[in-house]
Amino acid sequence: MKKFAIIGFGGLGKLHFINLLKIQEKRGDIALTAICNSDLSAITKTTQLNIASASLDDIDFSVYNLYTDYKEMIDKEQLDFVFVTLPSHLHAEVCVYCLEHGLDVYTEKPMAITLKQCESMIAAAEKNNKKLMVGQCLRFSEEYIYIKELIENNTYGKVVKAEFSRKSPIPGWSFENWMLDEQKSGGCIVDMHIHDVDVMVWLFGTPRDFSVLCSHNMASYESAFALYEYDGFGVSIIGDWGIPSSYKFKSYYAVTFENAYVECINGCVTLYTNEEKKEITFSGENYLYREEVEFLEGVVDGKPFKTADIYSVYETMKLIFAEKEKRR
Ligand SMILES: NC(=O)c1ccc[n+]([C@@H]2O[C@H](COP(=O)([O-])OP(=O)(O)OC[C@H]3O[C@@H](n4cnc5c(N)ncnc54)[C@H](O)[C@@H]3O)[C@@H](O)[C@H]2O)c1
């Protein structure tokens, strides 16, 4: 039986927790034994995020050992791996500590908030021969996998242009408002715009050039308008988390191929060709769940992380920090 813990039990920690209980029941060879969160009283509370919320009704937390200090937890528990779902500025420090102490690590995106921190995490994984996975979750999302397959199979010819966007009310739900502190979250570019940048790099590779404009109204660097140049086509990405709080989160993409146009509005995908307009349906499987399954198959069954290996995520991080340098 492999034992594991969750470190950071806010919005994302709870979303992963709900899925992990299901996977644990299905697999029968993993056991969540401990949870670490700076505020123990917040563990049982439901957290509402822009993308979802996790209901914790009917959960018996007395079966878990609860900690506020992750180092104490690692000392006392015989853990095999951890899920790190902490504020982003803590990812590097905690992941490196866990890797150095012989644990495999899943961490939420962004990998870290500086490139140097990302490099320290990869170095710790390599040195200790441990696995590290970063939850760049859109790679596991069926509507994005659909586009990847169209490209790989050359179904409708080459890509001619693509646009992506992600718009959110200002993120006011995080612990002590860490998301709005650029020193802790990296701002909109590193926290939210990264989702679409990662998808772009996963689909098309690193662009040969780019430009990015940021605006500031309610928060620092709250929106990014970016253009990327590839051989033969261009990509635009808008990431905006500076919208008043009554707004409901929206995600969008549109990819034009030589012989088709595919549009996705909030997960609903439509394919347009000269012959037909077709709604594309998917299984609806939760993308965080798929990501957790890949992590567990990696650390328990010894399979490679085929969707989000650490070196491919590092390519995204290089572009993200280059954008921060170049932003205007
Ligand atoms: N994949 C996605 O779509 C997605 C969406 C939202 C957030 N995220 C990422 O998930 C991570 C967590 O974000 P969140 O929204 O859950 O934040 P959050 O503020 O809701 O939760 C963070 C939790 O960490 C705890 N914490 C803070 N410092 C700690 C410490 N030193 N030791 C132990 N616990 C500590 C807090 O008490 C809080 O419960 C971030 O990196 C964020 O970028 C990913």
The ligand as a Gaussian input file, in Angstrom:
#p B3LYP/6-31G(d) Opt

LIG

0 1
 N       -5.449000      23.687000     -12.179000
 C       -6.225000      24.732000     -12.042000
 O       -7.102000      25.001000     -12.854000
 C       -6.038000      25.611000     -10.838000
 C       -7.079000      26.461000     -10.426000
 C       -6.882000      27.244000      -9.292000
 C       -5.677000      27.184000      -8.599000
 N       -4.669000      26.375000      -9.055000
 C       -3.375000      26.329000      -8.357000
 O       -3.508000      25.555000      -7.163000
 C       -2.658000      26.089000      -6.138000
 C       -3.511000      26.357000      -4.907000
 O       -4.498000      27.311000      -5.249000
 P       -5.870000      27.401000      -4.447000
 O       -6.830000      28.126000      -5.304000
 O       -6.252000      26.069000      -3.916000
 O       -5.437000      28.345000      -3.229000
 P       -6.144000      28.505000      -1.817000
 O       -5.730000      29.815000      -1.278000
 O       -7.607000      28.198000      -1.950000
 O       -5.515000      27.305000      -0.954000
 C       -4.213000      27.300000      -0.488000
 C       -4.213000      26.548000       0.842000
 O       -2.870000      26.420000       1.294000
 C       -2.855000      26.635000       2.701000
 N       -1.504000      27.076000       3.078000
 C       -0.922000      28.291000       2.860000
 N        0.348000      28.296000       3.324000
 C        0.580000      27.060000       3.828000
 C        1.700000      26.431000       4.439000
 N        2.847000      27.083000       4.617000
 N        1.564000      25.145000       4.873000
 C        0.395000      24.482000       4.726000
 N       -0.693000      25.031000       4.145000
 C       -0.598000      26.292000       3.702000
 C       -3.931000      27.661000       2.972000
 O       -4.426000      27.580000       4.286000
 C       -4.994000      27.273000       1.930000
 O       -5.943000      26.385000       2.493000
 C       -2.007000      27.337000      -6.728000
 O       -0.719000      27.046000      -7.170000
 C       -2.908000      27.700000      -7.904000
 O       -2.237000      28.356000      -8.958000
 C       -4.845000      25.576000     -10.128000

